[in-house]
Amino acid sequence: MWALLVIFAAAAGAIWVAGISLSNQTDVLSTRLHLGSALGGLILLAIATNLPEIAIVASASLSGNLGVAVGNILGGIAIQTVVLVALDAFGVRGPRPLTYRAASLVLVLEAALVVAVLAIVIAGTQLPGTLIAWRVTPAALLILVVWVGGLLLLRRAGQSLPWHESGQPPDGQDKPRGHSTASNEREATSRGISTAKSALVFGLAAVVTLVAGVVLERSGDAIADGIGLSGVLFGATILAAATSLPELSTGLASVRNGDYQLAVSDIFGGNAFLPVLFLMATLLSGDAVLPQAQRTDIYLTALAIVLTLGYATGLLFRPQRRIARMGIDSLAVLVIYVVGVVGLFAIAHAR
């Protein structure tokens, strides 16, 4: 068990370090290759920033451990939303909380996309397992279609909205969204990092992330068996927390650079993409994954929806007070998540 814990910790550390490098090189490449505003670029960026989850879901699906795959996807959405609590408490400086600084109607639309794909997840769990053709199920395919359609709408909303100031509040973020991405690219240029070198570092970081993700899933599965924890619970809590480390680090960097909207957008964007992995899990395993969802999976999906709506409400009402160094919405999300995890364990151990 000690050896497994060391291996798990080493893999988590590798994902953290490689994930940060991956994010930095993604900023450089997306700026130099002008990928940021194109649909293909948005899809590639979503894949690049979610490589740990992709590796874990692929490994679990190929080994037939679908409980870990489903738990990591849905638990990952819940815990990555809670990352915003950490960004609010430890990253934001000054008297105003994160959602006051990051307020934007575009971010509310991103939250709505997360809720939309999670609603399809719940609907997909009720379909019969026999409803599958060519290793594809209707719900998994619909999630992909809605996600791509949502990206198109968000791309259009990011350019302009038929609202005053395109949905931006008068006293929100000082600099335009994404300015920290351009800053990362300028820093790389000043250090003499060429596009080819950046691509090489990106590729190496991607390989390390994928390998570490597989090691994390396999060692984590063995640890869960050793301590008597179900794959769903382990995937939804400890494993999901380990794969959220890069988002925490890069989010803190964005917030400290004053790019509050980018930090929130990265979390919502990753959460909207994660359910797309149900299609990959279905293709690799050959089974209809969503109809096999347990009560804990549906519960996690509902919890993720509530947490997302909590922050969407904060973005609209823009609370000004900070309690325990965080906004009222962050405090509410933290309490709901803690109570939700207690309920998750109660459901898992109920007869």
C-alpha positions as CSV (number, residue, x, y, z in Angstrom):
1,M,0.0,0.0,0.0
2,W,2.8,2.4,0.8
3,A,4.4,1.7,-2.6
4,L,1.0,2.4,-4.3
5,L,0.6,5.7,-2.4
6,V,4.1,6.8,-3.5
7,I,3.4,5.9,-7.1
8,F,0.0,7.7,-7.0
9,A,1.6,10.8,-5.4
10,A,4.5,10.8,-8.0
11,A,2.0,10.5,-10.9
12,A,-0.1,13.3,-9.4
13,G,3.0,15.4,-9.1
14,A,4.0,14.7,-12.7
15,I,0.5,15.7,-13.9
16,W,0.7,18.9,-11.9
17,V,4.1,19.9,-13.4
18,A,3.4,18.7,-16.9
19,G,-0.1,20.3,-16.8
20,I,1.3,23.7,-16.0
21,S,3.8,23.4,-18.8
22,L,1.1,22.2,-21.1
23,S,-1.0,25.2,-20.3
24,N,1.8,27.7,-20.8
25,Q,2.8,26.2,-24.1
26,T,-0.9,26.2,-25.1
27,D,-1.0,29.9,-24.5
28,V,2.1,30.4,-26.7
29,L,0.9,28.2,-29.6
30,S,-2.7,29.4,-29.6
31,T,-1.4,33.1,-29.8
32,R,1.2,32.5,-32.5
33,L,-0.9,30.1,-34.6
34,H,-4.1,32.2,-34.1
35,L,-6.1,29.3,-32.8
36,G,-7.9,31.1,-30.0
37,S,-11.0,32.3,-31.9
38,A,-11.4,29.4,-34.4
39,L,-13.7,26.4,-33.6
40,G,-10.9,23.9,-34.3
41,G,-8.6,25.8,-32.0
42,L,-11.2,25.8,-29.2
43,I,-11.6,22.0,-29.6
44,L,-7.9,21.4,-29.6
45,L,-7.4,23.7,-26.5
46,A,-10.2,21.8,-24.7
47,I,-8.5,18.5,-25.4
48,A,-5.0,19.8,-24.4
49,T,-6.2,21.1,-21.1
50,N,-8.0,17.9,-20.2
51,L,-5.4,15.3,-21.1
52,P,-5.2,13.9,-17.5
53,E,-8.9,13.1,-17.6
54,I,-8.7,11.8,-21.1
55,A,-5.9,9.4,-20.1
56,I,-7.7,8.2,-17.0
57,V,-11.0,7.6,-18.8
58,A,-9.3,5.8,-21.7
59,S,-7.3,3.6,-19.4
60,A,-10.4,2.8,-17.3
61,S,-12.6,2.1,-20.3
62,L,-10.1,-0.3,-21.9
63,S,-9.7,-2.2,-18.6
64,G,-13.4,-2.4,-18.2
65,N,-13.4,-0.3,-15.0
66,L,-16.2,2.0,-16.1
67,G,-17.1,3.0,-12.6
68,V,-13.8,4.9,-12.2
69,A,-14.2,6.5,-15.7
70,V,-17.8,7.7,-14.9
71,G,-16.8,8.9,-11.4
72,N,-13.8,10.8,-12.7
73,I,-15.8,12.6,-15.3
74,L,-18.7,13.6,-13.1
75,G,-16.7,14.0,-9.9
76,G,-14.1,16.0,-11.9
77,I,-16.8,18.5,-12.9
78,A,-17.9,19.0,-9.3
79,I,-14.4,19.4,-7.8
80,Q,-13.1,21.6,-10.7
81,T,-16.0,24.0,-9.9
82,V,-14.8,24.0,-6.3
83,V,-11.4,25.1,-7.6
84,L,-13.0,28.5,-8.1
85,V,-13.5,28.7,-4.3
86,A,-9.7,28.3,-3.9
87,L,-9.1,30.9,-6.6
88,D,-11.5,33.3,-4.9
89,A,-10.0,32.7,-1.4
90,F,-6.2,32.6,-2.2
91,G,-5.9,34.3,-5.6
92,V,-8.1,37.4,-5.6
93,R,-6.6,40.5,-4.0
94,G,-8.6,43.5,-2.8
95,P,-12.1,43.9,-1.2
96,R,-14.1,42.5,-4.1
97,P,-14.6,38.7,-4.7
98,L,-14.0,36.7,-7.9
99,T,-17.4,36.8,-9.4
100,Y,-17.7,40.6,-8.9
101,R,-14.4,41.0,-10.8
102,A,-15.1,38.4,-13.5
103,A,-18.8,39.3,-14.2
104,S,-19.7,38.8,-17.8
105,L,-22.8,37.5,-19.7
106,V,-20.5,35.3,-21.8
107,L,-19.4,33.4,-18.6
108,V,-23.1,33.0,-17.7
109,L,-23.6,31.4,-21.1
110,E,-20.6,29.1,-20.5
111,A,-22.2,28.0,-17.2
112,A,-25.5,27.4,-19.1
113,L,-23.6,25.1,-21.6
114,V,-22.2,23.1,-18.6
115,V,-25.8,22.7,-17.2
116,A,-27.1,21.7,-20.7
117,V,-24.6,18.9,-21.2
118,L,-25.1,17.6,-17.7
119,A,-28.9,17.5,-18.2
120,I,-28.3,15.3,-21.3
121,V,-26.1,13.1,-19.1
122,I,-29.0,12.6,-16.7
123,A,-31.4,11.8,-19.6
124,G,-28.9,9.4,-21.1
125,T,-28.7,7.4,-17.9
126,Q,-32.4,6.5,-18.3
127,L,-32.0,5.1,-21.9
128,P,-31.8,1.3,-22.3
129,G,-28.3,-0.2,-22.6
130,T,-29.2,-1.9,-25.8
131,L,-29.7,1.4,-27.6
132,I,-26.2,1.4,-29.2
133,A,-25.0,1.1,-32.8
134,W,-21.4,1.1,-34.1
135,R,-20.2,1.7,-30.5
136,V,-22.2,4.9,-30.3
137,T,-25.1,5.8,-28.1
138,P,-27.6,8.6,-28.8
139,A,-26.9,10.5,-25.5
140,A,-23.1,10.5,-25.9
141,L,-23.4,11.7,-29.5
142,L,-25.9,14.4,-28.5
143,I,-23.5,15.6,-25.8
144,L,-20.8,16.1,-28.5
145,V,-23.2,17.9,-30.8
146,V,-24.5,20.2,-28.1
147,W,-20.9,20.9,-26.9
148,V,-19.7,21.9,-30.4
149,G,-22.9,24.0,-31.0
150,G,-22.3,25.7,-27.7
151,L,-18.7,26.5,-28.7
152,L,-20.0,28.2,-31.8
153,L,-22.5,30.3,-29.9
154,L,-19.8,31.2,-27.3
155,R,-17.4,32.1,-30.1
156,R,-20.1,34.5,-31.5
157,A,-20.9,35.8,-28.0
158,G,-17.2,36.5,-27.3
159,Q,-17.1,38.8,-30.4
160,S,-20.2,40.8,-29.6
161,L,-23.5,40.5,-27.7
162,P,-26.6,42.6,-28.4
163,W,-26.3,44.1,-24.9
164,H,-24.8,47.2,-23.5
165,E,-21.0,46.9,-23.6
166,S,-21.5,43.4,-25.0
167,G,-22.5,42.1,-21.6
168,Q,-19.6,43.6,-19.7
169,P,-20.2,45.4,-16.4
170,P,-18.9,49.0,-16.1
171,D,-16.5,48.3,-13.2
172,G,-15.5,44.7,-13.8
173,Q,-12.1,43.4,-15.0
174,D,-9.8,46.2,-16.0
175,K,-8.0,44.5,-18.9
176,P,-9.7,42.5,-21.7
177,R,-10.2,38.8,-21.2
178,G,-7.3,36.7,-22.3
179,H,-4.6,39.3,-21.7
180,S,-2.6,36.9,-19.5
181,T,-2.4,34.5,-22.5
182,A,-0.8,37.2,-24.6
183,S,1.5,38.0,-21.7
184,N,2.7,34.4,-21.5
185,E,3.5,34.5,-25.2
186,R,5.4,37.7,-24.9
187,E,7.4,36.3,-22.0
188,A,8.2,33.2,-24.1
189,T,9.3,35.4,-27.0
190,S,11.6,37.5,-24.7
191,R,13.2,34.2,-23.5
192,G,13.9,33.2,-27.1
193,I,11.5,30.3,-27.2
194,S,10.7,29.5,-30.8
195,T,7.4,28.1,-32.0
196,A,9.1,24.8,-32.8
197,K,10.6,24.6,-29.3
198,S,7.2,25.4,-27.8
199,A,5.6,22.7,-29.8
200,L,8.3,20.2,-28.7
201,V,7.7,21.1,-25.0
202,F,4.0,20.8,-25.6
203,G,4.4,17.3,-27.0
204,L,6.7,16.1,-24.2
205,A,4.3,17.5,-21.6
206,A,1.4,15.8,-23.3
207,V,3.2,12.5,-23.3
208,V,4.1,12.8,-19.6
209,T,0.5,13.8,-18.8
210,L,-0.9,10.8,-20.6
211,V,1.5,8.3,-19.1
212,A,1.0,9.8,-15.6
213,G,-2.7,9.7,-16.1
214,V,-2.7,6.0,-16.8
215,V,-0.4,5.3,-13.8
216,L,-2.7,7.4,-11.7
217,E,-5.7,5.4,-12.7
218,R,-4.1,2.0,-12.3
219,S,-2.5,2.8,-8.9
220,G,-5.6,4.6,-7.7
221,D,-7.8,1.6,-8.6
222,A,-5.4,-0.7,-6.5
223,I,-5.5,1.8,-3.6
224,A,-9.3,2.0,-3.7
225,D,-9.5,-1.8,-3.6
226,G,-7.0,-1.9,-0.7
227,I,-8.9,0.5,1.5
228,G,-12.3,-0.8,0.5
229,L,-13.4,2.3,-1.4
230,S,-15.6,1.9,-4.5
231,G,-14.3,3.0,-7.8
232,V,-17.0,5.7,-8.2
233,L,-16.2,7.3,-4.8
234,F,-12.4,7.2,-5.4
235,G,-12.8,8.5,-9.0
236,A,-15.2,11.3,-7.8
237,T,-13.0,12.5,-4.9
238,I,-9.3,11.7,-4.6
239,L,-8.7,10.9,-8.3
240,A,-10.7,13.9,-9.5
241,A,-8.8,16.2,-7.1
242,A,-5.4,14.9,-8.3
243,T,-6.3,15.7,-11.9
244,S,-7.5,19.2,-11.0
245,L,-4.1,20.3,-9.7
246,P,-3.1,21.9,-13.1
247,E,-6.3,23.9,-13.2
248,L,-5.7,25.2,-9.7
249,S,-2.2,26.3,-10.5
250,T,-2.9,28.0,-13.8
251,G,-6.1,29.5,-12.4
252,L,-4.2,31.1,-9.6
253,A,-1.7,32.5,-12.1
254,S,-4.5,34.0,-14.2
255,V,-6.3,35.5,-11.2
256,R,-3.1,37.1,-9.8
257,N,-2.5,38.6,-13.3
258,G,-5.9,40.2,-13.1
259,D,-7.4,37.9,-15.8
260,Y,-10.4,36.8,-13.7
261,Q,-12.7,36.0,-16.6
262,L,-10.1,33.7,-18.2
263,A,-9.7,31.8,-14.9
264,V,-13.5,31.2,-14.6
265,S,-13.8,30.5,-18.3
266,D,-11.1,27.8,-18.1
267,I,-13.0,26.0,-15.4
268,F,-16.4,26.2,-17.1
269,G,-14.9,25.3,-20.5
270,G,-13.2,22.2,-19.0
271,N,-16.4,21.2,-17.2
272,A,-18.4,21.5,-20.4
273,F,-15.9,19.3,-22.3
274,L,-15.6,16.5,-19.7
275,P,-19.0,14.8,-20.5
276,V,-17.9,14.6,-24.2
277,L,-15.5,11.8,-22.8
278,F,-18.6,9.6,-22.4
279,L,-18.5,9.1,-26.2
280,M,-14.8,8.1,-26.0
281,A,-15.6,5.7,-23.1
282,T,-18.4,4.1,-25.2
283,L,-16.2,3.8,-28.3
284,L,-13.3,2.2,-26.4
285,S,-15.3,-0.1,-24.1
286,G,-18.0,-1.1,-26.6
287,D,-20.6,-0.7,-24.0
288,A,-23.3,1.9,-23.4
289,V,-21.7,3.7,-20.5
290,L,-24.4,6.2,-19.4
291,P,-27.2,3.6,-19.0
292,Q,-24.8,1.8,-16.5
293,A,-24.6,4.8,-14.3
294,Q,-25.3,4.2,-10.6
295,R,-27.2,6.3,-8.2
296,T,-24.0,8.0,-7.1
297,D,-23.3,9.0,-10.7
298,I,-26.7,10.7,-11.1
299,Y,-26.2,12.3,-7.7
300,L,-22.8,13.7,-8.7
301,T,-24.3,15.1,-11.9
302,A,-27.1,16.9,-9.9
303,L,-24.4,18.2,-7.5
304,A,-22.3,19.6,-10.4
305,I,-25.4,21.4,-11.8
306,V,-26.2,23.0,-8.5
307,L,-22.5,24.2,-8.0
308,T,-22.4,25.6,-11.5
309,L,-25.7,27.5,-11.0
310,G,-24.3,28.8,-7.8
311,Y,-21.5,30.6,-9.6
312,A,-23.8,31.6,-12.5
313,T,-25.9,33.4,-9.9
314,G,-22.9,35.1,-8.5
315,L,-21.8,36.3,-11.9
316,L,-25.2,37.9,-12.4
317,F,-25.7,39.4,-8.9
318,R,-22.0,40.2,-8.3
319,P,-21.7,40.0,-4.5
320,Q,-19.4,42.7,-3.1
321,R,-18.7,41.4,0.4
322,R,-16.0,38.8,1.2
323,I,-16.5,36.4,4.0
324,A,-13.4,34.4,5.1
325,R,-11.6,35.9,2.1
326,M,-14.2,34.6,-0.4
327,G,-17.5,35.8,-1.9
328,I,-20.9,34.7,-0.6
329,D,-21.3,32.5,-3.7
330,S,-18.0,30.8,-3.1
331,L,-18.8,30.1,0.5
332,A,-22.2,28.7,-0.5
333,V,-20.6,26.5,-3.1
334,L,-18.0,25.2,-0.6
335,V,-20.7,24.3,1.9
336,I,-22.9,22.6,-0.7
337,Y,-19.9,20.6,-1.9
338,V,-19.0,19.4,1.5
339,V,-22.6,18.4,2.3
340,G,-22.8,16.9,-1.1
341,V,-19.8,14.7,-0.6
342,V,-21.2,13.5,2.8
343,G,-24.4,12.6,0.9
344,L,-22.4,10.8,-1.7
345,F,-20.8,8.5,0.9
346,A,-24.2,8.0,2.5
347,I,-25.7,6.9,-0.9
348,A,-22.7,4.7,-1.7
349,H,-23.0,2.8,1.6
350,A,-26.8,2.6,1.8
351,R,-28.3,-0.8,1.3
